[in-house]
């Protein structure tokens, strides 16, 4: 089940809110836990057992970790390692087993001996909830949080349906107090509805429309490659993945507020970044923060010299790429970012900060590299990605453009213009200024939100099923 479906919007969500709010305060975590299990099991009920196993392991090992972390750190570390290894084992088995088998089978002595496991599919959201579970065990070991003694509350944290299938990754210590007590108010609920609607509109009206154009341009490029088509492919996918993923994060944050939770932001207008380094401070913030806190800093971060820092960065970006998917294009995508982030760390960042011109060049540099990176990210067949990159430079093309692509550009230009503006903070700032100068204009906000919801629902009902991109990771 995904948020952009009629069964969620008109069935599961209103029923869940009704059940949640008629429950007494002490029973709301139980309601959330059970409702989240229903949400998760809607598409693949068998994998509920996988999630419950991971929850139970972390919950039970949490007691000895909390008990021994001060009196006997060696024992606490043993239980921490056990918890992390068992949970990672589930992720590695379901997500990477067939990848390793397929690649090992390429070695002549193993050819024909190893065969992929039929029917082994990826449990939805396992990459996200595994990292959330690990954050609990690690924070508990560090003394950053207390042992969670309620299995229901811990299960509700892990399985919380607003952010279960595609993040943002919520660290346990960021919501541990909210699991005990959280604010429920009309204003907070209304804020949640507003945030959910904005994300829903971003996903349906912009993300899905751009996805359709990107798919069409892909067929055009395969038949008649041109420079303009290659650049349009990069532009449409770059915008599509932002509105798809940030739209989901907005919906998750909005749903969280409806249930009394406050989740941290996951995006901060990443396409305004002044460098690739700045881009990764703004994009998928919860994942970047997770790797920085639980892998990069424990490896030594930047505290052990420049060469060691580059090694640590290499580890992080290999893991970041591989986390996104069991395919070589994701690994290459991680290596791609490692190379350019290393260049920026070594000398480019200082140059970008020299003056206004170099800062503008840094912005262009970031946008072009991020767009190229998305082509690697999207194509498991790397030859297709390299063909598009070459096409951007006129390599392997029939010319700059064609009649078909020129017409297509004119047709999609309004959508591209709206999408580019919507990827910046300027619409929100304009609305805030308008409300400041004319307080009565505040009535426009609920009207616009309601209109956006109606139009988005109409598009959703008339369109085809379109899951969130990160749904598969």
Secondary structure, DSSP 8 states (H G I E B T S, - for coil): --SSSHHIIIIIHHHHHHHHHHS-GGGHHHHHHHHHHHHHHHHHGGGHHHHHHHHHHHHHHHHHHHHHTTT-HHHHHHHHHHHHHHHHHHHHHHHHHHHHHHHHTTSGGGTTT----TT----TTHHHHHHHHHHHHHHHHHTSS-----HHHHHHHHH-GGGTTT-----HHHHHHHHH-----HHHHHHHHHHHHHHHHIIIIIIHHHHHHHHHHHHHHHHS--HHHHHHHHHHHHHHHHHHHHHHHHHHHHHHHHTT-------S-GGG-SSHHHHHHHSSHHHHHHHIIIIITTTTTTSS-HHHHHHHHHHHHHHHHHHH-SSHHHHHHHHHHHHHHHHIIIIIHHHHTSSHHHHHHHHHHHHHHHHHHHHHHH-SSHHHHHHHHHHHTTTT-SSS--HHHHHHHHHHHHHHHHHHHHTSSHHHHHHHHHHHH-GGGGHHHHHHHHHHHHHHHHHHHHS-----GGGG-
